[in-house]
């Protein structure tokens, strides 16, 4: 009987050690955290400039001038799609608008919403305005450099990109002629993820 009690006693002690709570156990408290940053920066570094032109209106037809967003593209000749007497002649070439994006989420796609105010009006005086249309974009650095399709482009792995915007400037059908002076429009584009 003595021989039988020793293994039973050893098994009981071992079972008690395995099932009893550890005397040296400690709890550690900690926090789970996340910081959300949906905002990024976009700044205009150059305006959309159609240069200096001669413009003549007509009551039924229009003339157009395109400024390309591609920095490698040269000046484009004005067009008169209806073949009438409305005219734009370039005296000095223009240049695309330029924008810089920073602090965006790395390698993410951004979508550009085109401007809604498309009337380029005389700063002083009266007379016909010009109309902007056919906005186009070209990434010049960061992300995927090249022409933007569907108004979407990617920033680089640091969340940066620079891009240009071009557009078409058209005369409006009018009986009044364009007066000498400066014409402008306040424009706004929106970028979003």
VENMO-V484056 format. One record per pair of residues at least 24 apart in sequence whose C-alpha atoms are under 8 Angstrom apart, sorted by the first residue. I is the first residue (numbers start at 1). J is the second residue. If there is no record, write none. Layout:
((I	J) (I	J))
//
This chain:
((38	104) (38	105) (39	103) (39	104) (40	101) (40	102) (40	103) (40	104) (40	105) (41	100) (41	101) (41	102) (41	103) (41	104) (42	99) (42	100) (42	101) (42	102) (43	99) (43	100) (43	101) (44	97) (44	98) (44	99) (44	100) (45	97) (45	98) (45	99) (45	100) (46	96) (46	97) (46	98) (46	99) (47	96) (47	97) (47	98) (48	94) (48	95) (48	96) (48	97) (48	98) (48	165) (48	166) (49	94) (49	95) (49	96) (49	97) (50	93) (50	94) (50	95) (50	169) (51	90) (51	91) (51	92) (51	93) (51	94) (51	95) (52	90) (52	91) (52	92) (52	93) (52	94) (53	88) (53	89) (53	90) (53	91) (53	92) (54	87) (54	88) (54	89) (54	90) (54	91) (55	86) (55	87) (55	88) (55	89) (55	171) (55	178) (56	85) (56	86) (56	87) (56	88) (56	171) (56	177) (56	178) (57	85) (57	86) (57	87) (57	171) (57	172) (57	173) (57	174) (57	175) (57	176) (57	177) (57	178) (58	84) (58	85) (58	86) (58	172) (58	173) (58	174) (58	175) (58	176) (58	177) (59	173) (59	174) (59	175) (60	173) (60	174) (61	85) (61	86) (61	172) (61	173) (62	86) (62	87) (62	170) (62	171) (62	172) (62	173) (63	87) (63	88) (63	170) (63	171) (64	88) (64	168) (64	169) (64	170) (64	171) (65	168) (65	169) (65	170) (66	166) (66	167) (66	168) (66	169) (67	94) (67	95) (67	96) (67	166) (67	167) (67	168) (68	95) (68	96) (68	136) (68	165) (68	166) (68	167) (69	95) (69	96) (69	97) (69	136) (69	137) (69	138) (69	164) (69	165) (69	166) (69	167) (70	137) (70	138) (70	146) (70	147) (70	164) (71	140) (86	171) (96	164) (96	165) (96	166) (97	164) (97	165) (97	166) (98	162) (98	163) (98	164) (98	165) (99	162) (99	163) (99	164) (100	160) (100	161) (100	162) (100	163) (101	155) (101	159) (101	160) (101	161) (101	162) (102	159) (102	160) (102	161) (103	158) (103	159) (103	160) (104	155) (104	158) (104	159) (104	160) (105	155) (105	158) (105	159) (106	155) (106	156) (106	157) (106	158) (106	159) (106	160) (107	143) (107	154) (107	155) (107	156) (107	157) (107	158) (107	159) (108	154) (108	155) (108	156) (108	159) (108	193) (109	152) (109	153) (109	154) (109	155) (109	193) (110	152) (110	153) (110	154) (110	155) (110	191) (110	192) (110	193) (111	151) (111	152) (111	153) (111	191) (111	192) (111	193) (112	151) (112	152) (112	189) (112	190) (112	191) (112	192) (113	151) (113	189) (113	190) (113	191) (114	188) (114	189) (114	190) (115	187) (115	188) (115	189) (115	190) (116	187) (116	188) (117	185) (117	186) (117	187) (117	188) (118	185) (118	187) (119	185) (120	183) (120	184) (120	185) (121	183) (121	184) (121	185) (122	181) (122	182) (122	183) (122	184) (123	181) (123	182) (123	183) (123	184) (124	181) (124	182) (126	179) (127	176) (127	177) (127	178) (127	179) (128	172) (128	174) (128	176) (128	177) (128	178) (129	171) (129	172) (129	178) (129	183) (130	169) (130	170) (130	171) (130	172) (131	169) (131	170) (131	171) (131	172) (132	167) (132	168) (132	169) (132	170) (133	167) (133	168) (133	169) (133	170) (134	167) (134	168) (135	165) (135	166) (135	167) (135	168) (136	165) (136	166) (136	167) (137	163) (137	164) (137	165) (137	166) (138	163) (138	164) (138	165) (139	163) (139	164) (140	164))
//
